[in-house]
Amino acid sequence: MTTAVIANTENGGYAHRKFQRLRAVVMGDEKRAERPESDTADLERRVRAGEWLKTGAVATLLGMGRTKVHTLVSSGVIGHRKIPGAPQKPQRECNPVDVLRLLEERQKAYRGESEDQS
């Protein structure tokens, strides 16, 4: 299957997953068209249990692109450890404590709560 990559000018990332869901709608594949909420619920359960997640799973959980997660890992906002593997393409797992902190911050912002409420 060929995957098209469409530049998303709103956030500077890529919207290929959204495009795949739209393509699935057109092709009549309802199961692939919907974004499974159980995936994010499962990821949240796993990270609350203390499991270290790969950057792609963290991106899905936080609702952001993998590039943004890689930036947060590189800048030290999210702690990480390297996974042994191919030296030309190292993989990283993210610290669950940092991921939970970011998840709770994003949920507070989504609900409209702020830290400076008087």
SULWO-V442789 format. One record per pair of residues at least 24 apart in sequence whose C-alpha atoms are under 7 Angstrom apart, sorted by the first residue. I is the first residue (numbers start at 1). GAP is how many residues later the second one is. Records with the same first field share a line. If there is no record, write none. Layout:
I: GAP + GAP
This chain:
13: 52
47: 49
50: 46
51: 45
52: 41 + 42 + 43 + 44
53: 40 + 41
54: 38 + 39 + 40
55: 37 + 38 + 39
62: 41
